Amino acid sequence: MNIKEVRELSGEELSEKISLLRQRRFELARSKAVGQLEHPEEIARIRKDLARLETIKRERELQIAHNK
C-alpha cells in the first residue's frame, strides 16, 4: 500500500485498516513465537503499512495540508 492510496481513504476506512493490520501483526508475531511463520518479510511490510496509516491519521488530526 503506497502513501497515495492511504491519503485517498476516508477516516473510517483508515481506522478500519489500522485495526485490521494490528490484528494481523499480532497473529504473525504469535506464529513467529511458535516457529510456524512461513513468510517473515510480511511482518516488516505490515509494520511499514501500519506506520503509513498512523502517520496520515496523525496528519489529519493536526490538519497538516500536503501539496504533493
CHARMM internal coordinates of N, CA and C (Angstrom, degrees):
IC EDIT
DIST 1 N 1 CA 1.4417
DIST 1 CA 1 C 1.5268
ANGL 1 N 1 CA 1 C 108.76
DIST 1 C 2 N 1.3343
ANGL 1 CA 1 C 2 N 116.08
DIHE 1 N 1 CA 1 C 2 N 124.05
DIST 2 N 2 CA 1.4540
ANGL 1 C 2 N 2 CA 117.93
DIHE 1 CA 1 C 2 N 2 CA -179.51
DIST 2 CA 2 C 1.5257
ANGL 2 N 2 CA 2 C 110.72
DIHE 1 C 2 N 2 CA 2 C -97.35
DIST 2 C 3 N 1.3119
ANGL 2 CA 2 C 3 N 115.97
DIHE 2 N 2 CA 2 C 3 N 170.05
DIST 3 N 3 CA 1.4577
ANGL 2 C 3 N 3 CA 121.79
DIHE 2 CA 2 C 3 N 3 CA -172.61
DIST 3 CA 3 C 1.5213
ANGL 3 N 3 CA 3 C 111.77
DIHE 2 C 3 N 3 CA 3 C -65.99
DIST 3 C 4 N 1.3211
ANGL 3 CA 3 C 4 N 117.43
DIHE 3 N 3 CA 3 C 4 N -31.44
DIST 4 N 4 CA 1.4580
ANGL 3 C 4 N 4 CA 121.12
DIHE 3 CA 3 C 4 N 4 CA 179.17
DIST 4 CA 4 C 1.5357
ANGL 4 N 4 CA 4 C 110.39
DIHE 3 C 4 N 4 CA 4 C -64.11
DIST 4 C 5 N 1.3135
ANGL 4 CA 4 C 5 N 116.63
DIHE 4 N 4 CA 4 C 5 N -42.54
DIST 5 N 5 CA 1.4630
ANGL 4 C 5 N 5 CA 121.29
DIHE 4 CA 4 C 5 N 5 CA 177.57
DIST 5 CA 5 C 1.5263
ANGL 5 N 5 CA 5 C 110.83
DIHE 4 C 5 N 5 CA 5 C -64.23
DIST 5 C 6 N 1.3096
ANGL 5 CA 5 C 6 N 117.06
DIHE 5 N 5 CA 5 C 6 N -39.30
DIST 6 N 6 CA 1.4604
ANGL 5 C 6 N 6 CA 121.93
DIHE 5 CA 5 C 6 N 6 CA -178.48
DIST 6 CA 6 C 1.5271
ANGL 6 N 6 CA 6 C 110.31
DIHE 5 C 6 N 6 CA 6 C -65.73
DIST 6 C 7 N 1.3153
ANGL 6 CA 6 C 7 N 116.82
DIHE 6 N 6 CA 6 C 7 N -41.57
DIST 7 N 7 CA 1.4679
ANGL 6 C 7 N 7 CA 120.86
DIHE 6 CA 6 C 7 N 7 CA -179.27
DIST 7 CA 7 C 1.5283
ANGL 7 N 7 CA 7 C 112.15
DIHE 6 C 7 N 7 CA 7 C -64.36
DIST 7 C 8 N 1.3263
ANGL 7 CA 7 C 8 N 117.82
DIHE 7 N 7 CA 7 C 8 N -24.94
DIST 8 N 8 CA 1.4571
ANGL 7 C 8 N 8 CA 121.68
DIHE 7 CA 7 C 8 N 8 CA -179.17
DIST 8 CA 8 C 1.5292
ANGL 8 N 8 CA 8 C 113.01
DIHE 7 C 8 N 8 CA 8 C -81.69
DIST 8 C 9 N 1.3204
ANGL 8 CA 8 C 9 N 118.01
DIHE 8 N 8 CA 8 C 9 N -10.66
DIST 9 N 9 CA 1.4598
ANGL 8 C 9 N 9 CA 121.74
DIHE 8 CA 8 C 9 N 9 CA -179.22
DIST 9 CA 9 C 1.5267
ANGL 9 N 9 CA 9 C 110.96
DIHE 8 C 9 N 9 CA 9 C -74.61
DIST 9 C 10 N 1.3153
ANGL 9 CA 9 C 10 N 115.70
DIHE 9 N 9 CA 9 C 10 N 146.90
DIST 10 N 10 CA 1.4686
ANGL 9 C 10 N 10 CA 120.07
DIHE 9 CA 9 C 10 N 10 CA 174.05
DIST 10 CA 10 C 1.5292
ANGL 10 N 10 CA 10 C 108.53
DIHE 9 C 10 N 10 CA 10 C -76.68
DIST 10 C 11 N 1.3113
ANGL 10 CA 10 C 11 N 115.95
DIHE 10 N 10 CA 10 C 11 N 169.41
DIST 11 N 11 CA 1.4594
ANGL 10 C 11 N 11 CA 120.23
DIHE 10 CA 10 C 11 N 11 CA -179.95
DIST 11 CA 11 C 1.5177
ANGL 11 N 11 CA 11 C 112.76
DIHE 10 C 11 N 11 CA 11 C -60.81
DIST 11 C 12 N 1.3275
ANGL 11 CA 11 C 12 N 116.25
DIHE 11 N 11 CA 11 C 12 N -39.78
DIST 12 N 12 CA 1.4594
ANGL 11 C 12 N 12 CA 120.96
DIHE 11 CA 11 C 12 N 12 CA 179.80
DIST 12 CA 12 C 1.5271
ANGL 12 N 12 CA 12 C 111.07
DIHE 11 C 12 N 12 CA 12 C -67.80
DIST 12 C 13 N 1.3282
ANGL 12 CA 12 C 13 N 116.42
DIHE 12 N 12 CA 12 C 13 N -42.90
DIST 13 N 13 CA 1.4723
ANGL 12 C 13 N 13 CA 120.74
DIHE 12 CA 12 C 13 N 13 CA 178.44
DIST 13 CA 13 C 1.5187
ANGL 13 N 13 CA 13 C 110.56
DIHE 12 C 13 N 13 CA 13 C -63.90
DIST 13 C 14 N 1.3162
ANGL 13 CA 13 C 14 N 116.01
DIHE 13 N 13 CA 13 C 14 N -38.65
DIST 14 N 14 CA 1.4618
ANGL 13 C 14 N 14 CA 121.54
DIHE 13 CA 13 C 14 N 14 CA 179.35
DIST 14 CA 14 C 1.5317
ANGL 14 N 14 CA 14 C 110.62
DIHE 13 C 14 N 14 CA 14 C -61.84
DIST 14 C 15 N 1.3139
ANGL 14 CA 14 C 15 N 116.32
DIHE 14 N 14 CA 14 C 15 N -47.00
DIST 15 N 15 CA 1.4693
ANGL 14 C 15 N 15 CA 120.58
DIHE 14 CA 14 C 15 N 15 CA 179.03
DIST 15 CA 15 C 1.5208
ANGL 15 N 15 CA 15 C 111.59
DIHE 14 C 15 N 15 CA 15 C -63.72
DIST 15 C 16 N 1.3239
ANGL 15 CA 15 C 16 N 116.33
DIHE 15 N 15 CA 15 C 16 N -38.97
DIST 16 N 16 CA 1.4629
ANGL 15 C 16 N 16 CA 120.67
DIHE 15 CA 15 C 16 N 16 CA 179.26
DIST 16 CA 16 C 1.5241
ANGL 16 N 16 CA 16 C 111.20
DIHE 15 C 16 N 16 CA 16 C -64.94
DIST 16 C 17 N 1.3291
ANGL 16 CA 16 C 17 N 116.69
DIHE 16 N 16 CA 16 C 17 N -44.02
DIST 17 N 17 CA 1.4711
ANGL 16 C 17 N 17 CA 120.52
DIHE 16 CA 16 C 17 N 17 CA 179.10
DIST 17 CA 17 C 1.5248
ANGL 17 N 17 CA 17 C 110.97
DIHE 16 C 17 N 17 CA 17 C -63.80
DIST 17 C 18 N 1.3301
ANGL 17 CA 17 C 18 N 117.06
DIHE 17 N 17 CA 17 C 18 N -40.20
DIST 18 N 18 CA 1.4639
ANGL 17 C 18 N 18 CA 120.94
DIHE 17 CA 17 C 18 N 18 CA 178.50
DIST 18 CA 18 C 1.5247
ANGL 18 N 18 CA 18 C 109.87
DIHE 17 C 18 N 18 CA 18 C -60.65
DIST 18 C 19 N 1.3034
ANGL 18 CA 18 C 19 N 116.16
DIHE 18 N 18 CA 18 C 19 N -45.20
DIST 19 N 19 CA 1.4597
ANGL 18 C 19 N 19 CA 120.96
DIHE 18 CA 18 C 19 N 19 CA 179.44
DIST 19 CA 19 C 1.5339
ANGL 19 N 19 CA 19 C 111.30
DIHE 18 C 19 N 19 CA 19 C -61.39
DIST 19 C 20 N 1.3220
ANGL 19 CA 19 C 20 N 116.41
DIHE 19 N 19 CA 19 C 20 N -45.63
DIST 20 N 20 CA 1.4647
ANGL 19 C 20 N 20 CA 120.16
DIHE 19 CA 19 C 20 N 20 CA -179.61
DIST 20 CA 20 C 1.5326
ANGL 20 N 20 CA 20 C 111.84
DIHE 19 C 20 N 20 CA 20 C -64.30
DIST 20 C 21 N 1.3255
ANGL 20 CA 20 C 21 N 116.74
DIHE 20 N 20 CA 20 C 21 N -41.11
DIST 21 N 21 CA 1.4665
ANGL 20 C 21 N 21 CA 119.57
DIHE 20 CA 20 C 21 N 21 CA 179.64
DIST 21 CA 21 C 1.5271
ANGL 21 N 21 CA 21 C 111.92
DIHE 20 C 21 N 21 CA 21 C -67.71
DIST 21 C 22 N 1.3167
ANGL 21 CA 21 C 22 N 117.03
DIHE 21 N 21 CA 21 C 22 N -37.21
DIST 22 N 22 CA 1.4724
ANGL 21 C 22 N 22 CA 119.50
DIHE 21 CA 21 C 22 N 22 CA 176.87
DIST 22 CA 22 C 1.5183
ANGL 22 N 22 CA 22 C 110.88
DIHE 21 C 22 N 22 CA 22 C -63.27
DIST 22 C 23 N 1.3086
ANGL 22 CA 22 C 23 N 115.89
DIHE 22 N 22 CA 22 C 23 N -41.44
DIST 23 N 23 CA 1.4645
ANGL 22 C 23 N 23 CA 120.35
DIHE 22 CA 22 C 23 N 23 CA 178.45
DIST 23 CA 23 C 1.5257
ANGL 23 N 23 CA 23 C 110.37
DIHE 22 C 23 N 23 CA 23 C -64.28
DIST 23 C 24 N 1.3324
ANGL 23 CA 23 C 24 N 116.61
DIHE 23 N 23 CA 23 C 24 N -44.55
DIST 24 N 24 CA 1.4650
ANGL 23 C 24 N 24 CA 121.04
DIHE 23 CA 23 C 24 N 24 CA -179.96
DIST 24 CA 24 C 1.5318
ANGL 24 N 24 CA 24 C 110.80
DIHE 23 C 24 N 24 CA 24 C -63.89
DIST 24 C 25 N 1.3433
ANGL 24 CA 24 C 25 N 116.54
DIHE 24 N 24 CA 24 C 25 N -40.33
DIST 25 N 25 CA 1.4652
ANGL 24 C 25 N 25 CA 120.78
DIHE 24 CA 24 C 25 N 25 CA 178.72
DIST 25 CA 25 C 1.5250
ANGL 25 N 25 CA 25 C 110.23
DIHE 24 C 25 N 25 CA 25 C -61.96
DIST 25 C 26 N 1.3298
ANGL 25 CA 25 C 26 N 116.80
DIHE 25 N 25 CA 25 C 26 N -40.64
DIST 26 N 26 CA 1.4645
ANGL 25 C 26 N 26 CA 120.93
DIHE 25 CA 25 C 26 N 26 CA 177.78
DIST 26 CA 26 C 1.5222
ANGL 26 N 26 CA 26 C 110.77
DIHE 25 C 26 N 26 CA 26 C -62.69
DIST 26 C 27 N 1.3310
ANGL 26 CA 26 C 27 N 116.68
DIHE 26 N 26 CA 26 C 27 N -45.30
DIST 27 N 27 CA 1.4660
ANGL 26 C 27 N 27 CA 120.74
DIHE 26 CA 26 C 27 N 27 CA 179.70
DIST 27 CA 27 C 1.5233
ANGL 27 N 27 CA 27 C 111.28
DIHE 26 C 27 N 27 CA 27 C -61.50
DIST 27 C 28 N 1.3272
ANGL 27 CA 27 C 28 N 117.16
DIHE 27 N 27 CA 27 C 28 N -41.76
DIST 28 N 28 CA 1.4656
ANGL 27 C 28 N 28 CA 120.45
DIHE 27 CA 27 C 28 N 28 CA 179.24
DIST 28 CA 28 C 1.5173
ANGL 28 N 28 CA 28 C 111.67
DIHE 27 C 28 N 28 CA 28 C -67.10
DIST 28 C 29 N 1.3235
ANGL 28 CA 28 C 29 N 116.69
DIHE 28 N 28 CA 28 C 29 N -39.22
DIST 29 N 29 CA 1.4712
ANGL 28 C 29 N 29 CA 120.09
DIHE 28 CA 28 C 29 N 29 CA 178.24
DIST 29 CA 29 C 1.5196
ANGL 29 N 29 CA 29 C 110.58
DIHE 28 C 29 N 29 CA 29 C -63.36
DIST 29 C 30 N 1.3232
ANGL 29 CA 29 C 30 N 116.18
DIHE 29 N 29 CA 29 C 30 N -39.48
DIST 30 N 30 CA 1.4662
ANGL 29 C 30 N 30 CA 120.08
DIHE 29 CA 29 C 30 N 30 CA 178.04
DIST 30 CA 30 C 1.5235
ANGL 30 N 30 CA 30 C 110.88
DIHE 29 C 30 N 30 CA 30 C -65.68
DIST 30 C 31 N 1.3405
ANGL 30 CA 30 C 31 N 116.70
DIHE 30 N 30 CA 30 C 31 N -41.25
DIST 31 N 31 CA 1.4649
ANGL 30 C 31 N 31 CA 120.50
DIHE 30 CA 30 C 31 N 31 CA 177.92
DIST 31 CA 31 C 1.5219
ANGL 31 N 31 CA 31 C 111.38
DIHE 30 C 31 N 31 CA 31 C -63.84
DIST 31 C 32 N 1.3285
ANGL 31 CA 31 C 32 N 115.31
DIHE 31 N 31 CA 31 C 32 N -38.99
DIST 32 N 32 CA 1.4642
ANGL 31 C 32 N 32 CA 119.86
DIHE 31 CA 31 C 32 N 32 CA 179.19
DIST 32 CA 32 C 1.5267
ANGL 32 N 32 CA 32 C 110.76
DIHE 31 C 32 N 32 CA 32 C -64.80
DIST 32 C 33 N 1.3253
ANGL 32 CA 32 C 33 N 116.08
DIHE 32 N 32 CA 32 C 33 N -38.73
DIST 33 N 33 CA 1.4640
ANGL 32 C 33 N 33 CA 120.95
DIHE 32 CA 32 C 33 N 33 CA -178.28
DIST 33 CA 33 C 1.5199
ANGL 33 N 33 CA 33 C 112.12
DIHE 32 C 33 N 33 CA 33 C -63.78
DIST 33 C 34 N 1.3231
ANGL 33 CA 33 C 34 N 117.37
DIHE 33 N 33 CA 33 C 34 N -33.88
DIST 34 N 34 CA 1.4597
ANGL 33 C 34 N 34 CA 119.90
DIHE 33 CA 33 C 34 N 34 CA -179.50
DIST 34 CA 34 C 1.5324
ANGL 34 N 34 CA 34 C 112.19
DIHE 33 C 34 N 34 CA 34 C -96.90
DIST 34 C 35 N 1.3410
ANGL 34 CA 34 C 35 N 116.13
DIHE 34 N 34 CA 34 C 35 N 4.04
DIST 35 N 35 CA 1.4627
ANGL 34 C 35 N 35 CA 120.05
DIHE 34 CA 34 C 35 N 35 CA 174.70
DIST 35 CA 35 C 1.5077
ANGL 35 N 35 CA 35 C 115.27
DIHE 34 C 35 N 35 CA 35 C 79.39
DIST 35 C 36 N 1.3198
ANGL 35 CA 35 C 36 N 118.39
DIHE 35 N 35 CA 35 C 36 N 24.20
DIST 36 N 36 CA 1.4578
ANGL 35 C 36 N 36 CA 120.90
DIHE 35 CA 35 C 36 N 36 CA -178.42
DIST 36 CA 36 C 1.5301
ANGL 36 N 36 CA 36 C 113.05
DIHE 35 C 36 N 36 CA 36 C -112.35
DIST 36 C 37 N 1.3063
ANGL 36 CA 36 C 37 N 117.56
DIHE 36 N 36 CA 36 C 37 N 15.93
DIST 37 N 37 CA 1.4640
ANGL 36 C 37 N 37 CA 121.51
DIHE 36 CA 36 C 37 N 37 CA -178.01
DIST 37 CA 37 C 1.5193
ANGL 37 N 37 CA 37 C 109.98
DIHE 36 C 37 N 37 CA 37 C -81.08
DIST 37 C 38 N 1.3380
ANGL 37 CA 37 C 38 N 116.21
DIHE 37 N 37 CA 37 C 38 N 120.28
DIST 38 N 38 CA 1.4566
ANGL 37 C 38 N 38 CA 120.86
DIHE 37 CA 37 C 38 N 38 CA -177.78
DIST 38 CA 38 C 1.5238
ANGL 38 N 38 CA 38 C 112.88
DIHE 37 C 38 N 38 CA 38 C -86.68
DIST 38 C 39 N 1.3367
ANGL 38 CA 38 C 39 N 117.47
DIHE 38 N 38 CA 38 C 39 N -33.68
DIST 39 N 39 CA 1.4626
ANGL 38 C 39 N 39 CA 121.49
DIHE 38 CA 38 C 39 N 39 CA -176.78
DIST 39 CA 39 C 1.5312
ANGL 39 N 39 CA 39 C 110.18
DIHE 38 C 39 N 39 CA 39 C -126.75
DIST 39 C 40 N 1.3214
ANGL 39 CA 39 C 40 N 117.70
DIHE 39 N 39 CA 39 C 40 N 85.28
DIST 40 N 40 CA 1.4641
ANGL 39 C 40 N 40 CA 120.19
DIHE 39 CA 39 C 40 N 40 CA -176.47
DIST 40 CA 40 C 1.5317
ANGL 40 N 40 CA 40 C 113.75
DIHE 39 C 40 N 40 CA 40 C -64.16
DIST 40 C 41 N 1.3168
ANGL 40 CA 40 C 41 N 117.72
DIHE 40 N 40 CA 40 C 41 N -23.02
DIST 41 N 41 CA 1.4679
ANGL 40 C 41 N 41 CA 120.44
DIHE 40 CA 40 C 41 N 41 CA 179.19
DIST 41 CA 41 C 1.5289
ANGL 41 N 41 CA 41 C 111.91
DIHE 40 C 41 N 41 CA 41 C -67.44
DIST 41 C 42 N 1.3185
ANGL 41 CA 41 C 42 N 116.89
DIHE 41 N 41 CA 41 C 42 N -18.58
DIST 42 N 42 CA 1.4663
ANGL 41 C 42 N 42 CA 120.80
DIHE 41 CA 41 C 42 N 42 CA 179.38
DIST 42 CA 42 C 1.5302
ANGL 42 N 42 CA 42 C 111.16
DIHE 41 C 42 N 42 CA 42 C -66.19
DIST 42 C 43 N 1.3170
ANGL 42 CA 42 C 43 N 117.27
DIHE 42 N 42 CA 42 C 43 N -31.48
DIST 43 N 43 CA 1.4698
ANGL 42 C 43 N 43 CA 120.79
DIHE 42 CA 42 C 43 N 43 CA 178.46
DIST 43 CA 43 C 1.5248
ANGL 43 N 43 CA 43 C 109.92
DIHE 42 C 43 N 43 CA 43 C -61.77
DIST 43 C 44 N 1.3095
ANGL 43 CA 43 C 44 N 117.38
DIHE 43 N 43 CA 43 C 44 N -45.95
DIST 44 N 44 CA 1.4629
ANGL 43 C 44 N 44 CA 121.44
DIHE 43 CA 43 C 44 N 44 CA 179.99
DIST 44 CA 44 C 1.5243
ANGL 44 N 44 CA 44 C 111.13
DIHE 43 C 44 N 44 CA 44 C -64.84
DIST 44 C 45 N 1.3312
ANGL 44 CA 44 C 45 N 117.35
DIHE 44 N 44 CA 44 C 45 N -40.30
DIST 45 N 45 CA 1.4619
ANGL 44 C 45 N 45 CA 121.11
DIHE 44 CA 44 C 45 N 45 CA 179.86
DIST 45 CA 45 C 1.5272
ANGL 45 N 45 CA 45 C 110.74
DIHE 44 C 45 N 45 CA 45 C -63.62
DIST 45 C 46 N 1.3108
ANGL 45 CA 45 C 46 N 116.25
DIHE 45 N 45 CA 45 C 46 N -44.09
DIST 46 N 46 CA 1.4623
ANGL 45 C 46 N 46 CA 120.73
DIHE 45 CA 45 C 46 N 46 CA 179.99
DIST 46 CA 46 C 1.5237
ANGL 46 N 46 CA 46 C 110.30
DIHE 45 C 46 N 46 CA 46 C -66.47
DIST 46 C 47 N 1.3079
ANGL 46 CA 46 C 47 N 116.81
DIHE 46 N 46 CA 46 C 47 N -39.97
DIST 47 N 47 CA 1.4639
ANGL 46 C 47 N 47 CA 120.64
DIHE 46 CA 46 C 47 N 47 CA 178.83
DIST 47 CA 47 C 1.5314
ANGL 47 N 47 CA 47 C 111.12
DIHE 46 C 47 N 47 CA 47 C -60.67
DIST 47 C 48 N 1.3240
ANGL 47 CA 47 C 48 N 116.00
DIHE 47 N 47 CA 47 C 48 N -42.08
DIST 48 N 48 CA 1.4609
ANGL 47 C 48 N 48 CA 120.45
DIHE 47 CA 47 C 48 N 48 CA 179.49
DIST 48 CA 48 C 1.5243
ANGL 48 N 48 CA 48 C 111.73
DIHE 47 C 48 N 48 CA 48 C -69.34
DIST 48 C 49 N 1.3320
ANGL 48 CA 48 C 49 N 117.15
DIHE 48 N 48 CA 48 C 49 N -41.43
DIST 49 N 49 CA 1.4671
ANGL 48 C 49 N 49 CA 120.63
DIHE 48 CA 48 C 49 N 49 CA 177.18
DIST 49 CA 49 C 1.5261
ANGL 49 N 49 CA 49 C 110.63
DIHE 48 C 49 N 49 CA 49 C -62.24
DIST 49 C 50 N 1.3069
ANGL 49 CA 49 C 50 N 116.05
DIHE 49 N 49 CA 49 C 50 N -41.50
DIST 50 N 50 CA 1.4553
ANGL 49 C 50 N 50 CA 120.95
DIHE 49 CA 49 C 50 N 50 CA 179.15
DIST 50 CA 50 C 1.5352
ANGL 50 N 50 CA 50 C 110.39
DIHE 49 C 50 N 50 CA 50 C -63.50
DIST 50 C 51 N 1.3052
ANGL 50 CA 50 C 51 N 117.10
DIHE 50 N 50 CA 50 C 51 N -40.20
DIST 51 N 51 CA 1.4659
ANGL 50 C 51 N 51 CA 121.08
DIHE 50 CA 50 C 51 N 51 CA 177.86
DIST 51 CA 51 C 1.5230
ANGL 51 N 51 CA 51 C 110.68
DIHE 50 C 51 N 51 CA 51 C -63.61
DIST 51 C 52 N 1.3261
ANGL 51 CA 51 C 52 N 117.08
DIHE 51 N 51 CA 51 C 52 N -40.84
DIST 52 N 52 CA 1.4726
ANGL 51 C 52 N 52 CA 120.48
DIHE 51 CA 51 C 52 N 52 CA 177.69
DIST 52 CA 52 C 1.5219
ANGL 52 N 52 CA 52 C 110.94
DIHE 51 C 52 N 52 CA 52 C -61.24
DIST 52 C 53 N 1.3287
ANGL 52 CA 52 C 53 N 115.98
DIHE 52 N 52 CA 52 C 53 N -46.35
DIST 53 N 53 CA 1.4566
ANGL 52 C 53 N 53 CA 120.50
DIHE 52 CA 52 C 53 N 53 CA -179.13
DIST 53 CA 53 C 1.5287
ANGL 53 N 53 CA 53 C 111.59
DIHE 52 C 53 N 53 CA 53 C -63.44
DIST 53 C 54 N 1.3091
ANGL 53 CA 53 C 54 N 116.38
DIHE 53 N 53 CA 53 C 54 N -44.06
DIST 54 N 54 CA 1.4627
ANGL 53 C 54 N 54 CA 120.92
DIHE 53 CA 53 C 54 N 54 CA 179.69
DIST 54 CA 54 C 1.5267
ANGL 54 N 54 CA 54 C 111.26
DIHE 53 C 54 N 54 CA 54 C -64.26
DIST 54 C 55 N 1.3290
ANGL 54 CA 54 C 55 N 117.05
DIHE 54 N 54 CA 54 C 55 N -36.23
DIST 55 N 55 CA 1.4602
ANGL 54 C 55 N 55 CA 121.49
DIHE 54 CA 54 C 55 N 55 CA 178.45
DIST 55 CA 55 C 1.5239
ANGL 55 N 55 CA 55 C 110.80
DIHE 54 C 55 N 55 CA 55 C -63.79
DIST 55 C 56 N 1.3170
ANGL 55 CA 55 C 56 N 116.85
DIHE 55 N 55 CA 55 C 56 N -46.97
DIST 56 N 56 CA 1.4586
ANGL 55 C 56 N 56 CA 120.72
DIHE 55 CA 55 C 56 N 56 CA 179.81
DIST 56 CA 56 C 1.5237
ANGL 56 N 56 CA 56 C 110.37
DIHE 55 C 56 N 56 CA 56 C -64.76
DIST 56 C 57 N 1.3107
ANGL 56 CA 56 C 57 N 116.91
DIHE 56 N 56 CA 56 C 57 N -40.00
DIST 57 N 57 CA 1.4627
ANGL 56 C 57 N 57 CA 120.79
DIHE 56 CA 56 C 57 N 57 CA 177.94
DIST 57 CA 57 C 1.5268
ANGL 57 N 57 CA 57 C 110.10
DIHE 56 C 57 N 57 CA 57 C -59.95
DIST 57 C 58 N 1.3014
ANGL 57 CA 57 C 58 N 116.44
DIHE 57 N 57 CA 57 C 58 N -44.37
DIST 58 N 58 CA 1.4730
ANGL 57 C 58 N 58 CA 120.89
DIHE 57 CA 57 C 58 N 58 CA -179.69
DIST 58 CA 58 C 1.5257
ANGL 58 N 58 CA 58 C 110.98
DIHE 57 C 58 N 58 CA 58 C -67.62
DIST 58 C 59 N 1.3208
ANGL 58 CA 58 C 59 N 117.47
DIHE 58 N 58 CA 58 C 59 N -39.64
DIST 59 N 59 CA 1.4591
ANGL 58 C 59 N 59 CA 120.63
DIHE 58 CA 58 C 59 N 59 CA 177.64
DIST 59 CA 59 C 1.5254
ANGL 59 N 59 CA 59 C 110.52
DIHE 58 C 59 N 59 CA 59 C -59.92
DIST 59 C 60 N 1.3253
ANGL 59 CA 59 C 60 N 115.83
DIHE 59 N 59 CA 59 C 60 N -42.23
DIST 60 N 60 CA 1.4608
ANGL 59 C 60 N 60 CA 119.77
DIHE 59 CA 59 C 60 N 60 CA 178.86
DIST 60 CA 60 C 1.5183
ANGL 60 N 60 CA 60 C 111.15
DIHE 59 C 60 N 60 CA 60 C -65.45
DIST 60 C 61 N 1.3137
ANGL 60 CA 60 C 61 N 116.54
DIHE 60 N 60 CA 60 C 61 N -37.62
DIST 61 N 61 CA 1.4587
ANGL 60 C 61 N 61 CA 119.89
DIHE 60 CA 60 C 61 N 61 CA 177.30
DIST 61 CA 61 C 1.5244
ANGL 61 N 61 CA 61 C 110.96
DIHE 60 C 61 N 61 CA 61 C -62.65
DIST 61 C 62 N 1.3060
ANGL 61 CA 61 C 62 N 116.83
DIHE 61 N 61 CA 61 C 62 N -37.88
DIST 62 N 62 CA 1.4621
ANGL 61 C 62 N 62 CA 121.68
DIHE 61 CA 61 C 62 N 62 CA -178.92
DIST 62 CA 62 C 1.5226
ANGL 62 N 62 CA 62 C 112.05
DIHE 61 C 62 N 62 CA 62 C -89.55
DIST 62 C 63 N 1.3194
ANGL 62 CA 62 C 63 N 117.38
DIHE 62 N 62 CA 62 C 63 N -4.22
DIST 63 N 63 CA 1.4574
ANGL 62 C 63 N 63 CA 125.24
DIHE 62 CA 62 C 63 N 63 CA -179.72
DIST 63 CA 63 C 1.5233
ANGL 63 N 63 CA 63 C 112.15
DIHE 62 C 63 N 63 CA 63 C 55.18
DIST 63 C 64 N 1.3217
ANGL 63 CA 63 C 64 N 114.30
DIHE 63 N 63 CA 63 C 64 N 51.32
DIST 64 N 64 CA 1.4504
ANGL 63 C 64 N 64 CA 120.84
DIHE 63 CA 63 C 64 N 64 CA 177.39
DIST 64 CA 64 C 1.5186
ANGL 64 N 64 CA 64 C 107.50
DIHE 63 C 64 N 64 CA 64 C -91.27
DIST 64 C 65 N 1.3019
ANGL 64 CA 64 C 65 N 116.75
DIHE 64 N 64 CA 64 C 65 N 125.13
DIST 65 N 65 CA 1.4644
ANGL 64 C 65 N 65 CA 121.25
DIHE 64 CA 64 C 65 N 65 CA -179.80
DIST 65 CA 65 C 1.5207
ANGL 65 N 65 CA 65 C 109.25
DIHE 64 C 65 N 65 CA 65 C -94.50
DIST 65 C 66 N 1.3399
ANGL 65 CA 65 C 66 N 115.10
DIHE 65 N 65 CA 65 C 66 N 132.68
DIST 66 N 66 CA 1.4652
ANGL 65 C 66 N 66 CA 120.86
DIHE 65 CA 65 C 66 N 66 CA 176.85
DIST 66 CA 66 C 1.5111
ANGL 66 N 66 CA 66 C 108.50
DIHE 65 C 66 N 66 CA 66 C -108.80
DIST 66 C 67 N 1.2858
ANGL 66 CA 66 C 67 N 116.27
DIHE 66 N 66 CA 66 C 67 N 134.17
DIST 67 N 67 CA 1.4697
ANGL 66 C 67 N 67 CA 121.56
DIHE 66 CA 66 C 67 N 67 CA -179.01
DIST 67 CA 67 C 1.5209
ANGL 67 N 67 CA 67 C 111.70
DIHE 66 C 67 N 67 CA 67 C -105.00
DIST 67 C 68 N 1.2981
ANGL 67 CA 67 C 68 N 117.72
DIHE 67 N 67 CA 67 C 68 N 27.45
DIST 68 N 68 CA 1.4636
ANGL 67 C 68 N 68 CA 120.62
DIHE 67 CA 67 C 68 N 68 CA -177.19
DIST 68 CA 68 C 1.5008
ANGL 68 N 68 CA 68 C 110.16
DIHE 67 C 68 N 68 CA 68 C -92.31
END
COOR INIT
IC SEED 1 N 1 CA 1 C
IC BUILD
